[in-house]
Amino acid sequence: MGLDTEIVVYGASGHGGSVGQWFTDNFAAQGRCRVAAFIDDETGGQGRSLQGKPIITFEQWREQYHDRPCFISIGSPTVKRRLVQRLMAAGAAFARLYEAPFPHFPGVAVGAGTLIQAPVYICPATTIGDHVQIMPMTFIGHDVVIGDCTTICPSCNVSGHVVVEDDVFLGAGTTIINGSPERPIVVGKGAIVGAGSVVTKTVPAGGKVAGNPARSLRELAQRRRSERLVSAGVVATPWRRNA
């Protein structure tokens, strides 16, 4: 991406506005890129603006801004994936904000449509896919792979030898402990990890986990139900082996 490139941000909600402001405060201030317009499927085309830029419809983008690269600010990986497919079908290009070599983080590869909102630290030998959003105060360890359309919320800690597959959502404050070269910890495609969770083992594709250590939401619900029954005296306290 050349200097002073105009981009179009898909999304004009509160989060979209935050992303647009981040572009203005950082990339525009450096003369690298600036926001030309925001696309919004609900409020676009009504004469509204955000941060002095028009909020347009998808059709207006196709007619007037088709030559500008796009950035999708939506946090939901599922929605983000759908919008990527919609834009690709319409012939869109996506902003590549970090050209290799990445001066601040050597040995790190970053895909198109990805935004890293500093302060973030990324260790070497890490690959970050397309349309990933990494929010502030996050640490990414060495030998990590982050798949396409993944969202990493603020204050996450992803340790070394971890694979985060496509379309994953890591809630704020998530910690993923170290894997190993032979057995990396994998967060499977489409998984959702609740805020503040500590992931100590592989999460299956499509899994929804939370807690410390992270467990499936179904397991957590069953455990809480059992605890309520014990507290009410309906069932006896489960026997546990002494440590």
Sequence and secondary structure as in RCSB ss.txt:
>XXXX:A:sequence
MGLDTEIVVYGASGHGGSVGQWFTDNFAAQGRCRVAAFIDDETGGQGRSLQGKPIITFEQWREQYHDRPCFISIG
SPTVKRRLVQRLMAAGAAFARLYEAPFPHFPGVAVGAGTLIQAPVYICPATTIGDHVQIMPMTFIGHDVVIGDCT
TICPSCNVSGHVVVEDDVFLGAGTTIINGSPERPIVVGKGAIVGAGSVVTKTVPAGGKVAGNPARSLRELAQRRR
SERLVSAGVVATPWRRNA
>XXXX:A:secstr
  TTEEEEEE  SHHHHHHHHHHIIIIITTTSEEEEEEE TTTTTSS EETTEEEE HHHHHHHSTTS EEE   
 HHHHHHHHHHHHHTT  B     SS TTSTTEEE TT EE SSEEE SSEEE TT EE SSEEE SSEEE TT 
EE TT EE SSEEE TT EE TT EE    SSS EEE TT EE TT EE S B TT EEETTTTEEHHHHHHHHH
HHHHHHTTSS        
